[in-house]
Amino acid sequence: MDTNTETEGTFYFIKDGTVKIEKSGDEYEITLDCTLLTGEKLSGYFKGTPKNYDYSLKKTLKAKMSLKR
């Protein structure tokens, strides 16, 4: 699986595998080697400061209410 998502987060349902996360200051090093529910393999590596995505219901409702005004 070749995935490169720059603008939005993507959800994958992982069945099995390994995810290793190391943190040094504000920088993270993330290595993953997983099998998805579909049977596809997902592996990857990231080093740096990750983007923060907030998918909480509270934030979503607040955004919708501000659009109604």
Rosetta constraint file for C-alpha pairs under 8 A:
AtomPair CA 1 CA 40 HARMONIC 7.05 0.50
AtomPair CA 1 CA 41 HARMONIC 6.52 0.50
AtomPair CA 1 CA 42 HARMONIC 6.05 0.50
AtomPair CA 5 CA 9 HARMONIC 6.91 0.50
AtomPair CA 5 CA 10 HARMONIC 7.43 0.50
AtomPair CA 9 CA 53 HARMONIC 7.07 0.50
AtomPair CA 12 CA 36 HARMONIC 7.03 0.50
AtomPair CA 13 CA 36 HARMONIC 5.70 0.50
AtomPair CA 13 CA 37 HARMONIC 5.92 0.50
AtomPair CA 14 CA 34 HARMONIC 6.62 0.50
AtomPair CA 14 CA 35 HARMONIC 5.97 0.50
AtomPair CA 14 CA 36 HARMONIC 4.32 0.50
AtomPair CA 14 CA 37 HARMONIC 5.84 0.50
AtomPair CA 15 CA 34 HARMONIC 7.48 0.50
AtomPair CA 15 CA 35 HARMONIC 5.69 0.50
AtomPair CA 15 CA 36 HARMONIC 5.10 0.50
AtomPair CA 15 CA 37 HARMONIC 5.09 0.50
AtomPair CA 16 CA 34 HARMONIC 5.70 0.50
AtomPair CA 16 CA 35 HARMONIC 5.26 0.50
AtomPair CA 16 CA 36 HARMONIC 7.02 0.50
AtomPair CA 17 CA 32 HARMONIC 7.66 0.50
AtomPair CA 17 CA 33 HARMONIC 5.68 0.50
AtomPair CA 17 CA 34 HARMONIC 3.97 0.50
AtomPair CA 17 CA 35 HARMONIC 5.96 0.50
AtomPair CA 18 CA 32 HARMONIC 5.71 0.50
AtomPair CA 18 CA 33 HARMONIC 5.36 0.50
AtomPair CA 18 CA 34 HARMONIC 5.93 0.50
AtomPair CA 19 CA 30 HARMONIC 7.17 0.50
AtomPair CA 19 CA 31 HARMONIC 5.84 0.50
AtomPair CA 19 CA 32 HARMONIC 4.39 0.50
AtomPair CA 19 CA 33 HARMONIC 6.56 0.50
AtomPair CA 19 CA 34 HARMONIC 7.64 0.50
AtomPair CA 20 CA 29 HARMONIC 8.00 0.50
AtomPair CA 20 CA 30 HARMONIC 5.66 0.50
AtomPair CA 20 CA 31 HARMONIC 5.18 0.50
AtomPair CA 20 CA 32 HARMONIC 6.29 0.50
AtomPair CA 21 CA 28 HARMONIC 6.93 0.50
AtomPair CA 21 CA 29 HARMONIC 5.79 0.50
AtomPair CA 21 CA 30 HARMONIC 4.59 0.50
AtomPair CA 21 CA 31 HARMONIC 6.65 0.50
AtomPair CA 22 CA 28 HARMONIC 5.68 0.50
AtomPair CA 22 CA 29 HARMONIC 5.12 0.50
AtomPair CA 22 CA 30 HARMONIC 6.49 0.50
AtomPair CA 23 CA 27 HARMONIC 5.84 0.50
AtomPair CA 23 CA 28 HARMONIC 4.50 0.50
AtomPair CA 23 CA 29 HARMONIC 6.37 0.50
AtomPair CA 24 CA 28 HARMONIC 6.34 0.50
AtomPair CA 26 CA 48 HARMONIC 7.96 0.50
AtomPair CA 26 CA 49 HARMONIC 6.16 0.50
AtomPair CA 27 CA 47 HARMONIC 6.99 0.50
AtomPair CA 27 CA 48 HARMONIC 4.85 0.50
AtomPair CA 27 CA 49 HARMONIC 4.85 0.50
AtomPair CA 27 CA 50 HARMONIC 7.90 0.50
AtomPair CA 28 CA 46 HARMONIC 7.57 0.50
AtomPair CA 28 CA 47 HARMONIC 5.58 0.50
AtomPair CA 28 CA 48 HARMONIC 5.39 0.50
AtomPair CA 28 CA 49 HARMONIC 6.05 0.50
AtomPair CA 28 CA 50 HARMONIC 7.39 0.50
AtomPair CA 29 CA 45 HARMONIC 7.46 0.50
AtomPair CA 29 CA 46 HARMONIC 5.66 0.50
AtomPair CA 29 CA 47 HARMONIC 4.38 0.50
AtomPair CA 29 CA 48 HARMONIC 6.68 0.50
AtomPair CA 30 CA 44 HARMONIC 7.91 0.50
AtomPair CA 30 CA 45 HARMONIC 5.60 0.50
AtomPair CA 30 CA 46 HARMONIC 5.10 0.50
AtomPair CA 30 CA 47 HARMONIC 6.42 0.50
AtomPair CA 31 CA 43 HARMONIC 7.60 0.50
AtomPair CA 31 CA 44 HARMONIC 5.81 0.50
AtomPair CA 31 CA 45 HARMONIC 4.54 0.50
AtomPair CA 31 CA 46 HARMONIC 6.62 0.50
AtomPair CA 32 CA 42 HARMONIC 7.51 0.50
AtomPair CA 32 CA 43 HARMONIC 5.12 0.50
AtomPair CA 32 CA 44 HARMONIC 5.21 0.50
AtomPair CA 32 CA 45 HARMONIC 6.46 0.50
AtomPair CA 33 CA 41 HARMONIC 7.46 0.50
AtomPair CA 33 CA 42 HARMONIC 5.97 0.50
AtomPair CA 33 CA 43 HARMONIC 4.28 0.50
AtomPair CA 33 CA 44 HARMONIC 6.73 0.50
AtomPair CA 34 CA 41 HARMONIC 5.85 0.50
AtomPair CA 34 CA 42 HARMONIC 5.14 0.50
AtomPair CA 34 CA 43 HARMONIC 6.07 0.50
AtomPair CA 35 CA 39 HARMONIC 5.89 0.50
AtomPair CA 35 CA 40 HARMONIC 5.80 0.50
AtomPair CA 35 CA 41 HARMONIC 4.64 0.50
AtomPair CA 35 CA 42 HARMONIC 6.02 0.50
AtomPair CA 36 CA 40 HARMONIC 5.41 0.50
AtomPair CA 36 CA 41 HARMONIC 6.25 0.50
AtomPair CA 36 CA 42 HARMONIC 6.93 0.50
AtomPair CA 54 CA 59 HARMONIC 7.42 0.50
AtomPair CA 55 CA 59 HARMONIC 7.22 0.50
AtomPair CA 55 CA 60 HARMONIC 7.18 0.50
AtomPair CA 56 CA 60 HARMONIC 6.56 0.50
AtomPair CA 57 CA 61 HARMONIC 6.11 0.50
AtomPair CA 58 CA 62 HARMONIC 6.18 0.50
AtomPair CA 59 CA 63 HARMONIC 6.24 0.50
AtomPair CA 60 CA 64 HARMONIC 6.33 0.50
AtomPair CA 61 CA 65 HARMONIC 6.13 0.50
AtomPair CA 62 CA 66 HARMONIC 6.28 0.50
AtomPair CA 63 CA 67 HARMONIC 6.49 0.50
AtomPair CA 64 CA 68 HARMONIC 6.71 0.50
AtomPair CA 65 CA 69 HARMONIC 7.01 0.50
